[in-house]
Structures are given as structure tokens and as C-alpha cells.
Amino acid sequence: MPRRKLELLERLARLQKVERLCAATQAAEAQAVHRKLEALHLRSTAVASGIGAWRLAMSGDDFARQVTFAGGVQRICSATAEESRKAEREAQDALVTLRQAERRHDLVGEQVAAQQSRIATIVEVREVTGLARNLKSR
């Protein structure tokens, strides 16, 4: 019975190791997405700030194109800023999930170690009991 429990705990430990690795992968991917979106937002902001340095429009059509382009860049800046914030929240959530998975893995590891210790104690007691019987029967 104690060995069966140990086998089950070891299986659970392997499953939780996989869970921990998946959580770590998801956290890394979420952080990478956040970094990319943050870089895109910074580039968009740089482009938007450079628009003001353009030369004056020569005609009404040029001015309209510049205003339309500037509006598009501003929408891109806003969208990337929002997506970056969303990706940051997702990265933080992924890190929380990773910490939870690591804690569960550690707890099961502790249970495995405790069960191994119990089994070792049982085996030792059985050996001592068997030795005592052998000495008594002589």
C-alpha cells in the first residue's frame, strides 16, 4: 500500500513538472509578446512625433494627406499602447500561474520525500523485526 501511494505521488510529480514547464513556456511567450508590442509602440510614437517636423503642405490635398496619415499613425500608437498593456497583464497572469505551478510541484515533491521516508522506516522496522525473530528462534 505505501509503495502504491508512492507510485501515485511520483506520477503526480511528473504531471506537475510538465504543468510547470508549460506554465514557464507560456510566461516566456507572453513576456516576448509584451516586449515586441512595447517596441512597436515606441517606434510608432517616434514616427508620430516626427510627423510634426515635416515641411509645410504645398496644397490642400497635401495637407489632407498629411492629416490623414498623422491620424492613422495616432490610431496605430493608441492601438499598440492598448495591446501592450493587455500583453503586460497577460504576462503578469502567466507569471502568477507559473508560481502556482511551481508551488504545487514543490508540495508534491515534499510529499514524495515524506512517503519515501515512511517506506524506508517500514522496511527498516521489518528488517529489525525479522532479525529479532531469527535471534529468538535460535
For each residue, the residues with C-beta under 8 A, 3 or more apart:
1: 4 5
2: 5 6 115 118 119 122
3: 6 7 119
4: 1 7 8
5: 1 2 8 9 115
6: 2 3 9 10 112 115 116 119
7: 3 4 10 11
8: 4 5 11 12
9: 5 6 12 13 108 111 112 115
10: 6 7 13 14 112
11: 7 8 14 15
12: 8 9 15 16 108
13: 9 10 16 17 105 108 109 112
14: 10 11 17 18
15: 11 12 18 19
16: 12 13 19 20 101 104 105 108
17: 13 14 20 21 105
18: 14 15 21 22
19: 15 16 22 23 101 104 105
20: 16 17 23 24 98 101 102 104 105
21: 17 18 24 25
22: 18 19 25 26 101
23: 19 20 26 27 94 97 98 100 101 102
24: 20 21 27 28 98
25: 21 22 28 29
26: 22 23 29 30 94 97 98
27: 23 24 30 31 91 94 95 97 98
28: 24 25 31 32
29: 25 26 32 33 94
30: 26 27 33 34 87 90 91 93 94
31: 27 28 34 35 91 94
32: 28 29 35 36
33: 29 30 36 37 87 90 91
34: 30 31 37 38 84 87 88 90 91
35: 31 32 38 39
36: 32 33 39 40
37: 33 34 40 41 80 83 84 87
38: 34 35 41 42 84 88
39: 35 36 42 43
40: 36 37 43 44 80 84
41: 37 38 44 45 77 80 81 84
42: 38 39 45 46
43: 39 40 46 47
44: 40 41 47 48 73 76 77 80
45: 41 42 48 49 77
46: 42 43 49 50
47: 43 44 50 51 73
48: 44 45 51 70 73 74 77
49: 45 46 52
50: 46 47 53 54
51: 47 48 54 66 69 70 73
52: 49
53: 50
54: 50 51 66
55:
56:
57: 60 62 63 66
58: 62
59: 62 63
60: 57 63 64
61: 64 65
62: 57 58 59 65 66
63: 57 59 60 66 67
64: 60 61 67 68
65: 61 62 68 69
66: 51 54 57 62 63 69 70
67: 63 64 70 71
68: 64 65 71 72
69: 51 65 66 72 73
70: 48 51 66 67 73 74
71: 67 68 74 75
72: 68 69 75 76
73: 44 47 48 51 69 70 76 77
74: 48 70 71 77 78
75: 71 72 78 79
76: 44 72 73 79 80
77: 41 44 45 48 73 74 80 81
78: 74 75 81 82
79: 75 76 82 83
80: 37 40 41 44 76 77 83 84
81: 41 77 78 84 85
82: 78 79 85 86
83: 37 79 80 86 87
84: 34 37 38 40 41 80 81 87 88
85: 81 82 88 89
86: 82 83 89 90
87: 30 33 34 37 83 84 90 91
88: 34 38 84 85 91 92
89: 85 86 92 93
90: 30 33 34 86 87 93 94
91: 27 30 31 33 34 87 88 94 95
92: 88 89 95 96
93: 30 89 90 96 97
94: 23 26 27 29 30 31 90 91 97 98
95: 27 91 92 98 99
96: 92 93 99 100
97: 23 26 27 93 94 100 101
98: 20 23 24 26 27 94 95 101 102
99: 95 96 102 103
100: 23 96 97 103 104
101: 16 19 20 22 23 97 98 104 105
102: 20 23 98 99 105 106
103: 99 100 106 107
104: 16 19 20 100 101 107 108
105: 13 16 17 19 20 101 102 108 109
106: 102 103 109 110
107: 103 104 110 111
108: 9 12 13 16 104 105 111 112
109: 13 105 106 112 113
110: 106 107 113 114
111: 9 107 108 114 115
112: 6 9 10 13 108 109 115 116
113: 109 110 116 117
114: 110 111 117 118
115: 2 5 6 9 111 112 118 119
116: 6 112 113 119 120
117: 113 114 120 121
118: 2 114 115 121 122
119: 2 3 6 115 116 122 123
120: 116 117 123 124
121: 117 118 124 125
122: 2 118 119 125 126
123: 119 120 126 127
124: 120 121 127 128
125: 121 122 128 129
126: 122 123 129 130
127: 123 124 130 131
128: 124 125 131 132
129: 125 126 132 133
130: 126 127 133 134
131: 127 128 134 135
132: 128 129 135 136
133: 129 130 136 137
134: 130 131 137 138
135: 131 132 138
136: 132 133
137: 133 134
138: 134 135
